[in-house]
C-alpha cells in the first residue's frame, strides 16, 4: 500500500515539474536584447510622427511603471517609443529593433529591455562602485535612479531574468562614455559590467555580443569625440565586443546628443551589425 502511495506521489511531483517547465518554456524565436547606458541610450530626441508606427513583432519589456502610457513594469508591449522610461525620447534601440524585424524571418520576434540614466558614468552599473557613486550624484540624477529602486543594474538583471522565461537573450547594446571621457580604464569597467551580467543571468562568459556605440563624432563637432578612441579599444578587452560608428549621424546642436535622424541611423547601424552576427545577410531596413 505504501509503495502505491509513494508511486502516486512521485507521479504528482513529476506532473507538477512538467507543468512548471512548460509554463516558463522559452520561445527560441523570441530574440531579446539588453540595452543600457546614459542619455543617448535613454533617448534625447523628440519622438516624431513617423516613429509611432511599429511592427507588432518588435516588443519592449517595460522596466518601470508608466501609468500614463498604460504600461506596467515587467510586461511586454509593442515597442512604440519611449522605450526607456515614461518620458524619455527616441533611442538607438528604436531603430535597432525595427531593422531586425525588417530583416529577420517573419516568425522571429524581437524584444528590448532599456535601462539608462542620463549623465551617468559607467560606475553606476558597477556593483562595487554603485553606492559611492549614488552618494555623490546630483539631485536630478537621483530622481531618475529612484525610478529603478536605486539600482539600475539590478533592475536590468531583474527584467532580463523575467525575459528569459519568454525568449532567448541574444546580445547587449551599450551607449555610454560621454561622462567617462578621457578615462582609459573605461574598457575594463565595461568588462566588469558585462561579465557580471552574464554571470547573473547564468550565461557562459563572452557568449553574448556587446555592441558599443560611439559618442557624437568629431565630424559633427562632438564635445566628447575624443572618447571614441577609447571606445575603439573595447574589443581588445572584450573579444565579443563591436564598435558602432557614429560618423555622419547628426547632433542636435549641443554637441552631445543626436537628432531623431541621428538616432534612426545609429540604431540602424546597431541592427545591421547584430544581423550579421546572427548569421543573416542584412538588407535595407523597411
Helices and strands as residue ranges (DSSP letters): H 2-23, E 30-37, H 39-42, G 49-52, E 58-61, G 67-69, E 76-78, H 92-103, E 109-116, G 122-125, H 130-135, H 139-146, H 152-164, E 168-175, G 178-180, H 186-200, E 209-213, G 218-220, H 227-231, H 234-237, E 241-244, H 260-277
